[in-house]
């Protein structure tokens, strides 16, 4: 399980306890040199649990770079046969991990969807909920991806999908990375499924969504469509 962190010190211990209540999976935290001592809190857990790992990075470079670094380490060390991704802010409930794991029995990639059965989001304002819903509609309209939640960060994949992501030339660094990775998997014809989750807005810490991240997310579907068009045109020649 891969969990990127930046200034999440207050959430590490409660998240770890929820994960251990749900499963005994290995956990790799990817910390971008959080100044609040997040990495030190993770090291405390490592002393008593050999299944907790830390990828300690030198600087903050965004979600995409953090995940790419973790993908490379997982492949290099042959650590797991399945990889799960989730946020550190307690918005993703570890109790859903077993459902994602079961879905991978029949799929290469699985999305924990907030919108598969209506709307399963707690403690969001109506404005934020509408923005998320419209963003997913916008992504589907441009890319033609058939999934209900293209921006969910709660995901799982079989290990054979990871090299494909590393070789796909992914450019995004923020949350658009989630859209770009899903698009890459889908365009390769890999089997993608969705399972319903309940998403809970963070109670502690600050959101990492900035204006730059927002605008990157708007531009990414158009860039993906254009890149896909060029690739398809080249294959027809």
KOLBATI-57116 format. One line per field, with one value per residue (C-alpha): residue number from 1; x, y, z. Coordinates in steps of 0.25 Angstrom, whole numbers, plus 5000, padded with zeros to 4 digits. Example, Ala and Ser with C-alpha at 12.3 -4.5 7.8 and 13.67 -1.06 7.14 Angstrom:
% residues 2
num <- [1	2] .
u <- [5049	5055] .
v <- [4982	4996] .
w <- [5031	5029] .
This chain:
% residues 237
num <- [1	2	3	4	5	6	7	8	9	10	11	12	13	14	15	16	17	18	19	20	21	22	23	24	25	26	27	28	29	30	31	32	33	34	35	36	37	38	39	40	41	42	43	44	45	46	47	48	49	50	51	52	53	54	55	56	57	58	59	60	61	62	63	64	65	66	67	68	69	70	71	72	73	74	75	76	77	78	79	80	81	82	83	84	85	86	87	88	89	90	91	92	93	94	95	96	97	98	99	100	101	102	103	104	105	106	107	108	109	110	111	112	113	114	115	116	117	118	119	120	121	122	123	124	125	126	127	128	129	130	131	132	133	134	135	136	137	138	139	140	141	142	143	144	145	146	147	148	149	150	151	152	153	154	155	156	157	158	159	160	161	162	163	164	165	166	167	168	169	170	171	172	173	174	175	176	177	178	179	180	181	182	183	184	185	186	187	188	189	190	191	192	193	194	195	196	197	198	199	200	201	202	203	204	205	206	207	208	209	210	211	212	213	214	215	216	217	218	219	220	221	222	223	224	225	226	227	228	229	230	231	232	233	234	235	236	237] .
u <- [5000	5005	5002	5008	5010	5013	5010	5001	5007	4994	4988	4999	4996	4980	4982	4991	4982	4970	4979	4983	4968	4965	4977	4992	4997	5010	5010	5020	5018	5025	5028	5033	5042	5030	5035	5024	5031	5023	5034	5039	5024	5025	5039	5032	5023	5034	5041	5029	5024	5033	5022	5023	5033	5037	5042	5048	5049	5058	5047	5033	5030	5016	5007	5011	5026	5024	5016	5026	5037	5029	5026	5041	5044	5033	5037	5052	5050	5039	5032	5017	5008	4997	4998	4988	4988	4981	4982	4988	4977	4967	4957	4959	4954	4963	4951	4949	4962	4957	4947	4957	4966	4955	4952	4966	4963	4956	4962	4976	4972	4961	4956	4949	4938	4930	4919	4916	4904	4899	4908	4916	4923	4922	4925	4927	4920	4910	4919	4931	4922	4917	4931	4936	4924	4925	4940	4937	4927	4937	4947	4938	4933	4947	4954	4942	4946	4934	4937	4928	4940	4952	4959	4958	4971	4967	4972	4978	4985	4992	5007	5008	5001	5012	5023	5013	5011	5025	5028	5016	5022	5013	5015	5005	5010	4998	4984	4983	4993	4981	4974	4986	4989	4975	4975	4988	4983	4970	4976	4985	4972	4974	4962	4957	4946	4940	4935	4927	4934	4930	4939	4940	4946	4958	4957	4971	4982	4981	4977	4988	4979	4985	4981	4992	4987	4973	4977	4986	4974	4966	4977	4981	4968	4970	4985	4982	4972	4982	4993	4984	4979	4994	4997	4985	4988	5002	4998	4989	5000] .
v <- [5000	5014	5026	5040	5049	5064	5071	5059	5057	5057	5047	5036	5028	5028	5024	5013	5008	5008	5000	4990	4988	4985	4977	4973	4978	4985	5000	5009	5024	5034	5046	5059	5064	5069	5080	5076	5063	5053	5044	5043	5039	5028	5023	5021	5011	5005	5001	4992	4988	4982	4984	4999	5005	5020	5026	5038	5049	5061	5071	5073	5071	5067	5055	5050	5050	5043	5032	5030	5029	5018	5011	5010	5005	4994	4989	4989	4982	4972	4975	4973	4966	4976	4991	5000	5015	5024	5038	5040	5050	5039	5043	5029	5018	5006	4997	4998	4991	4977	4981	4987	4975	4965	4973	4971	4956	4959	4973	4979	4992	4996	5010	5013	5021	5032	5033	5018	5017	5032	5041	5035	5047	5052	5067	5074	5087	5087	5095	5086	5074	5080	5084	5070	5064	5074	5071	5057	5059	5069	5058	5047	5056	5059	5046	5037	5029	5021	5022	5029	5035	5038	5047	5037	5035	5022	5011	4997	4990	4977	4979	4976	4990	4998	4996	5001	5014	5016	5015	5023	5037	5042	5058	5062	5065	5069	5062	5062	5050	5042	5045	5042	5029	5024	5029	5021	5008	5009	5012	5000	4992	4987	4983	4994	4992	5001	4998	5008	5015	5025	5038	5046	5060	5062	5066	5071	5077	5086	5082	5081	5086	5099	5108	5102	5088	5092	5098	5086	5077	5085	5085	5070	5063	5072	5069	5054	5054	5061	5052	5040	5046	5047	5033	5027	5035	5030	5016	5017	5021] .
w <- [5000	4996	5004	5000	5012	5014	5027	5032	5046	5053	5044	5043	5056	5055	5040	5043	5054	5044	5034	5044	5048	5034	5029	5031	5017	5016	5016	5009	5013	5003	5010	5003	5015	5023	5032	5043	5047	5039	5035	5050	5053	5043	5048	5061	5055	5048	5061	5064	5051	5040	5030	5031	5021	5018	5005	5010	4999	4999	4995	4991	4977	4976	4976	4963	4966	4979	4973	4962	4972	4980	4967	4964	4977	4977	4964	4967	4980	4975	4988	4985	4975	4977	4980	4986	4987	4997	5004	5018	5022	5027	5015	5010	5019	5021	5023	5008	5005	5005	4994	4985	4987	4984	4971	4966	4965	4952	4949	4946	4952	4962	4966	4979	4974	4981	4971	4967	4975	4975	4984	4995	5001	5015	5020	5007	5004	4993	4985	4986	4983	4970	4966	4968	4960	4949	4948	4946	4936	4928	4929	4923	4912	4907	4909	4907	4919	4924	4939	4950	4958	4949	4960	4972	4979	4985	4976	4974	4963	4960	4959	4944	4942	4949	4939	4928	4937	4938	4923	4919	4919	4930	4931	4942	4956	4964	4965	4950	4951	4955	4943	4934	4940	4939	4924	4922	4928	4920	4907	4908	4909	4923	4931	4940	4950	4961	4975	4984	4995	5005	5005	5017	5017	5025	5040	5042	5034	5021	5007	4997	4985	4980	4968	4960	4963	4959	4946	4943	4945	4935	4924	4926	4919	4906	4906	4907	4896	4887	4890	4888	4875	4870	4874	4867	4855	4855	4856	4844	4835] .
